Amino acid sequence: MRTPAAFEATGKPPRDAKKFALRFWAIRQSAAMERMYDALEWTLVKLAPVFTAIGWERLEKPVAKVEKLVKGTLFDCKMCGQCALSSTGMSCPMNCPKGLRNGPCGGVRANGNCEVYADMPCVWVKAYEGSRNMADGAAINVPAKPIDHRLKGTSSWLSVAREKSGYNARIAAEKAAAAAAAKAKAAAAKSAGAKA
């Protein structure tokens, strides 16, 4: 039987259930995958000054293509742009037919399979199994923010690197300072105009 997943275009034929094998292998190897992801994240954060010099926007498309190839192959990633693999036992919640990001629905079958597609193991049952092998396995208990569909197709690797390197905070501070300066300049101009 063929099973569709979230983020698939309407009318697109669903994938063959046999193609889940690599996704389930990655979940079973979640401890090793977590260590590899931590090493990748550390490397990307250290490269942030280089990325800033090149331009984060210029890097987005090529990095997203590599990310899609790697994560699509290993985790059946849907490129939501807000990767939760490190907190969901290396089981991508976007593979849930209902798109649930914070745990299973109430219809998980007695055998641990999905309520919607009886031949597919529940994404969240697998997430729990994978999280038990991870050093930060308790992260599965922290609620995820709602999905921001505007980020679909963007690189979550670059997003994490920007955030953890302080780039996002620095840009926000620069914008706030520029806005405050513009407001002060406008107030000074208004005050000078009132005196004249």
Backbone torsions as a table, in degrees:
resi	resn	phi	psi	omega
1	MET	NA	145.0	-179.3
2	ARG	-99.4	139.2	-174.5
3	THR	-122.5	121.9	176.4
4	PRO	-79.6	171.0	177.6
5	ALA	-139.7	169.1	179.2
6	ALA	-59.7	154.7	176.6
7	PHE	71.8	12.1	175.2
8	GLU	-90.4	138.7	-179.3
9	ALA	-63.2	145.7	177.5
10	THR	-59.9	134.8	179.5
11	GLY	88.5	-11.5	178.8
12	LYS	-74.4	131.6	-179.0
13	PRO	-65.3	138.1	-179.3
14	PRO	-69.4	157.7	179.7
15	ARG	-72.8	154.8	175.8
16	ASP	-73.0	134.7	-177.5
17	ALA	-59.4	-22.9	179.2
18	LYS	-65.3	-21.8	-178.4
19	LYS	-77.8	1.0	177.5
20	PHE	-78.6	-12.0	-172.3
21	ALA	-55.2	-45.4	-178.0
22	LEU	-69.3	-37.1	177.2
23	ARG	-59.6	-44.3	-178.6
24	PHE	-70.8	-32.4	174.9
25	TRP	-62.3	-44.9	-179.4
26	ALA	-61.9	-36.6	178.0
27	ILE	-67.3	-42.4	178.1
28	ARG	-63.7	-29.6	179.6
29	GLN	-98.1	27.7	-172.3
30	SER	-59.3	-32.9	179.1
31	ALA	-64.4	-45.3	178.3
32	ALA	-67.7	-39.7	178.8
33	MET	-63.3	-37.7	178.6
34	GLU	-63.4	-44.3	178.8
35	ARG	-63.3	-41.6	178.7
36	MET	-65.7	-41.0	178.9
37	TYR	-64.4	-42.3	178.4
38	ASP	-60.0	-40.8	178.6
39	ALA	-65.8	-41.6	178.1
40	LEU	-63.7	-45.2	179.9
41	GLU	-60.8	-45.4	179.1
42	TRP	-58.5	-44.4	-179.7
43	THR	-63.1	-45.4	-179.0
44	LEU	-64.9	-38.6	178.4
45	VAL	-65.9	-40.5	177.9
46	LYS	-65.5	-30.7	179.4
47	LEU	-83.7	-0.5	-176.8
48	ALA	-53.5	-41.4	177.4
49	PRO	-61.8	-35.9	177.2
50	VAL	-67.3	-43.5	179.5
51	PHE	-63.0	-37.3	178.6
52	THR	-65.3	-41.7	179.3
53	ALA	-64.6	-40.8	179.2
54	ILE	-71.4	-41.1	-176.7
55	GLY	113.5	115.5	-177.8
56	TRP	-58.1	-39.2	-178.3
57	GLU	-64.7	-38.2	179.1
58	ARG	-66.2	-28.9	-178.2
59	LEU	-83.4	-19.3	-171.5
60	GLU	-54.2	-53.8	-175.4
61	LYS	-65.1	-49.4	-179.6
62	PRO	-65.6	-38.3	179.1
63	VAL	-68.2	-40.4	178.5
64	ALA	-61.4	-36.8	178.4
65	LYS	-65.2	-43.8	178.5
66	VAL	-65.4	-43.4	179.8
67	GLU	-60.7	-43.0	179.4
68	LYS	-63.2	-41.6	179.0
69	LEU	-63.1	-49.5	-177.3
70	VAL	-67.7	-55.0	-175.7
71	LYS	-73.5	-31.0	175.9
72	GLY	-63.8	-40.9	179.9
73	THR	-69.7	-48.7	-174.5
74	LEU	-78.6	-37.2	-170.3
75	PHE	-122.6	2.5	-175.0
76	ASP	58.7	41.3	-175.9
77	CYS	-62.4	142.5	179.5
78	LYS	-104.6	5.6	178.6
79	MET	53.8	54.5	178.8
80	CYS	-73.5	-17.9	-179.8
81	GLY	86.5	-1.2	-179.5
82	GLN	-136.4	63.4	-171.6
83	CYS	-57.3	132.9	179.0
84	ALA	-118.0	9.5	-175.7
85	LEU	-54.0	-39.6	-176.8
86	SER	-69.6	-14.5	177.5
87	SER	-113.6	1.9	-179.6
88	THR	-125.3	37.0	174.6
89	GLY	60.4	27.8	-178.7
90	MET	64.8	23.9	174.3
91	SER	-109.6	116.6	-175.8
92	CYS	-71.7	117.5	-179.4
93	PRO	-66.0	-17.6	179.4
94	MET	-71.8	-7.5	175.0
95	ASN	-83.2	-7.0	175.8
96	CYS	-70.4	125.3	-179.8
97	PRO	-58.4	-24.1	178.7
98	LYS	-92.4	-5.1	179.2
99	GLY	70.2	27.1	-178.0
100	LEU	-75.8	129.5	-176.4
101	ARG	-108.2	-3.6	-175.2
102	ASN	-130.6	34.1	177.2
103	GLY	121.6	171.4	-175.5
104	PRO	-73.4	159.8	173.8
105	CYS	-77.3	-179.3	-179.9
106	GLY	-83.3	3.2	-174.5
107	GLY	-108.0	17.7	178.9
108	VAL	-60.0	132.0	-177.8
109	ARG	-71.5	160.9	-178.4
110	ALA	-58.0	-29.2	-179.9
111	ASN	-87.2	4.8	179.4
112	GLY	86.6	8.2	-179.6
113	ASN	-90.9	166.2	-176.9
114	CYS	-66.9	144.0	176.5
115	GLU	-67.8	-38.2	-175.4
116	VAL	-77.0	-46.4	-178.2
117	TYR	-120.6	100.3	-172.8
118	ALA	-59.7	-22.8	-178.9
119	ASP	-87.6	-5.7	-176.4
120	MET	-106.1	126.4	174.6
121	PRO	-60.7	142.1	179.3
122	CYS	-60.3	131.1	179.3
123	VAL	-56.9	-38.1	-176.1
124	TRP	-78.9	-28.3	172.4
125	VAL	-64.7	-44.8	177.7
126	LYS	-65.1	-37.6	178.7
127	ALA	-61.5	-43.0	178.6
128	TYR	-63.6	-43.9	178.7
129	GLU	-60.0	-45.7	-179.9
130	GLY	-66.2	-39.2	-177.5
131	SER	-65.4	-27.0	179.6
132	ARG	-66.6	-20.3	179.7
133	ASN	-91.7	-10.1	-171.1
134	MET	-94.5	149.9	178.4
135	ALA	-62.3	-38.9	179.5
136	ASP	-104.9	42.8	-176.8
137	GLY	-62.5	-24.8	179.9
138	ALA	-68.9	-12.9	179.4
139	ALA	-61.4	-19.6	178.7
140	ILE	-64.8	-21.3	-179.1
141	ASN	-83.5	-8.4	-179.5
142	VAL	-88.7	120.9	-178.8
143	PRO	-60.3	138.4	177.5
144	ALA	-87.5	151.1	176.0
145	LYS	-69.7	156.7	175.0
146	PRO	-59.2	149.9	-178.4
147	ILE	-68.5	137.2	175.3
148	ASP	-102.3	101.4	-174.3
149	HIS	-65.8	-14.6	176.8
150	ARG	-66.9	-21.3	-177.2
151	LEU	-90.1	-2.3	-179.0
152	LYS	-55.9	130.5	179.0
153	GLY	89.8	-5.7	179.0
154	THR	-90.7	163.4	-177.7
155	SER	-82.5	116.6	174.8
156	SER	-74.4	-25.0	176.5
157	TRP	-60.5	-48.5	179.6
158	LEU	-67.5	-36.3	178.6
159	SER	-60.5	-45.2	178.8
160	VAL	-65.8	-41.9	179.5
161	ALA	-62.4	-41.9	178.1
162	ARG	-62.9	-44.4	-177.8
163	GLU	-66.8	-50.3	-174.4
164	LYS	-75.3	-20.1	177.2
165	SER	-83.9	-9.3	-178.4
166	GLY	89.4	0.9	-177.9
167	TYR	-60.3	-47.2	-178.0
168	ASN	-61.8	-42.2	180.0
169	ALA	-65.6	-39.8	179.6
170	ARG	-63.8	-44.2	179.6
171	ILE	-65.1	-41.5	178.6
172	ALA	-62.5	-41.0	179.0
173	ALA	-65.8	-40.9	178.0
174	GLU	-63.2	-41.8	178.7
175	LYS	-65.7	-40.6	179.4
176	ALA	-65.1	-41.2	178.7
177	ALA	-65.1	-41.3	178.7
178	ALA	-64.6	-40.1	178.8
179	ALA	-66.2	-41.1	179.2
180	ALA	-65.7	-40.5	178.6
181	ALA	-64.6	-42.2	179.0
182	ALA	-64.3	-39.3	179.3
183	LYS	-66.2	-42.2	178.7
184	ALA	-64.7	-40.4	179.4
185	LYS	-64.3	-42.3	179.1
186	ALA	-65.5	-39.8	179.0
187	ALA	-66.1	-40.1	178.9
188	ALA	-65.5	-40.4	178.9
189	ALA	-65.5	-39.5	-179.8
190	LYS	-67.3	-41.0	179.0
191	SER	-65.5	-41.6	179.1
192	ALA	-65.6	-37.5	178.7
193	GLY	-68.1	-33.6	179.6
194	ALA	-71.8	-32.0	-179.3
195	LYS	-75.3	-27.2	-176.0
196	ALA	-79.0	NA	NA
